[in-house]
Amino acid sequence: MKTEKEKMLAGELYDALDPELSRERERCRDLFKRFNDSREDEPGDRRLLLDALLGYPNDAWIQPPFYCDYGYNIVLGSKVFFNFNCVVLDVMPVTIGSNVLFGPAVQIYTATHPLSAMERRTWRESAKPVTIGSDVWVGGGAIICPGVTIGDRTVIGAGSVVTKSIPADVVAAGNPCRVIRRLTE
């Protein structure tokens, strides 16, 4: 029989109130609370806290405040920047390439809930992974929904709600987000 964590990572309905998952979220919240309370003149402490939060050494630049569910499901390439007040609900993997910029208040969601009201009453949820390619710029206030992939070198306009995957080398914006034009270099 699968644990609730195994169900979660498989994208199946799972109980988010499971004691193991609750402890992992509490650990994460403790770490990002300390990270968010750190000062600009404490870069060494911030680096150690961020490494502990994600579970591996990295060179990301994350402006506090920053929020996530678990931390260990966030996989970053090199030179990733998150501006102030970003949220990553990393119930499943959130994979981000290198040289990616996130404006303030960007939100990335992997968590989702059943459409059926009867199923929602069970308090079970599920998730779908999110993948963001390299050299992407996501404008402030954008929301990236579960299961979305954003291709390399794409620009997502500020305030966009990305409900479907977006290809590489485009500018996309709106609610729902749609391709506006192709990029050429």
N, C-alpha and C positions, 0 to 999 in steps of 0.2 A: 504494500500500500504506500502511495506517495505521501510525503510530508506536504504541509501547506506551502512551504517554500518551494519545493519541487514543482507543485502545481502552478505556483505563481510564475516561476521561470519558464514553464512550458506554455504559458499563455492560456491556461485553463482557469475556470472559476476556482477561487480559493478564499479562505477565511483570513482577511487582513488582521483580525484580532488575535490570531494565533500567538501564543506566548513567545515563541522563537522570533517571529517577525516583529512583534512589539518591542522586544529587547533590542533588536537590530536598529529599528527606527529610533528608539530612545538614545542609543549610542550615537547615531548619526546626528540627532538633534543636539546632543551635548557638544559634539565637535563643531557643528556649524554655529552654535551659540557662542562658543569661545572664539571661533574664527570671526564671526560678525562683530564681536565686542573688541577685537584686536584693533590696534592703532596703526596708522600709516608708518610710524617710526619703529615698528616691530616686524619688519619683513621676514626675518628668520623664523619667528614664532608662527607667522601666517603660513609660511612655506611648510613647516612641520605639520601644522593643523590640516592644511589642504592635502598633503601627502597621506596623512592618517585617514582623512575623510574619504578620499578616493581609493585608498589601499595600494598606491604605488607612487613612486617619485614622478613628478611632472613639472613642466615649466609654464603651466597655465597662469594667467593673470586674471584673478577674479576679484572684482570690487565688492566689498560687503555692502549691504546684506545679500546673502545667497542662501537659498533653501533647496533641499532635496529630501527624498525619502530614505534612501539607503547609502548612496555614495558609491558603493562598490559596483553598481551597474552603469556607471558613467565611464566611458572609455574615450579618452582624449588623445588626439595627435599632438604634435608640437605647436607651440605658439597660438594657443586658443585664448581669447579674451571675452570675459563676461562683464558687462557694465553693471551698474548698481541694480539691485532688486530683482535678480533673475531667479526663476523657479524651475527645477528639473524634477518631475515626478518619475523617478527611475525605478519603477516596479519591474520593468524588463530593461534590457540593455538600451542605452542611448549612446550611439557610436558617432563621434564627431572627428572629422579629419583634421588636418593641419592648417594653420593660418586662417582660422575662422573667427569672425567678429560677431558678437551679440550686443545689440543696443540695450539700453536700460529696460527693465521690466519685461524681458522676453520670457515666455513660459513654454516649456516643453513637457508634454504629457504623454506617458505611456499607459497610464491607468485608464480603465474604462469600466462601465457598468452595464448590466443587461438592459435591453430595451423593455422587456416585460416588467411591469410593476410587481407582479407576483414574485418573479425571480429577484428583483431588487430588495424585496422584503426579507430575503434570506441573509442580506448583508454580505453576500459574496461578490467579488469583483474579479476582473481579469485585466490583461494588458496586451499591448502590441508594441514591438520595438520601434524605435525611431533611429534613422540613419541620416547624418548630414555629412556631405562630402567635404573635400578640402577647398580652401580659398573662397568660402561662402561668407556673405555678409547678411545678417538678419537684423532688420531695422527694429528700433525700439517698439515695445508693446506688442510685438507679433506673438501669436499663439500657434504652436506646432502640435497638431493632434496625434493620437495614437496611430501607429502603423505607417507614418509618413516617411518617405525618403526624399531628400533634397540633393540634387546633383551638384557636382563640382562646379566651382566658379559662379554659382548662381547668386543673385541678389534678391532678397525678400523684402518688400517695402514695409515701412513702419505701419503698425496697426493691423497687419494682415492676419487672417485666420486661415492657416494652412491645413485643409481637411483632406487633401489628396496629394500624392507624390508630385514633385516638380522636377523636370529634367535639368540636365547640366546646361550651363552657358545661357541662362535667360534672366530677365528681370520679371519678377512675378509680384503681384500685389492684389489687395482687395479682400473682401469678405463675401463669399469664399475667395481665397487666393487663386489667381489665374495668371497664366503667362501673358505679359504685356508685349514683350519683344525679345528677340534673340540678341545675345551679346556677341560682338565681334571685336577682336583685338588687332 
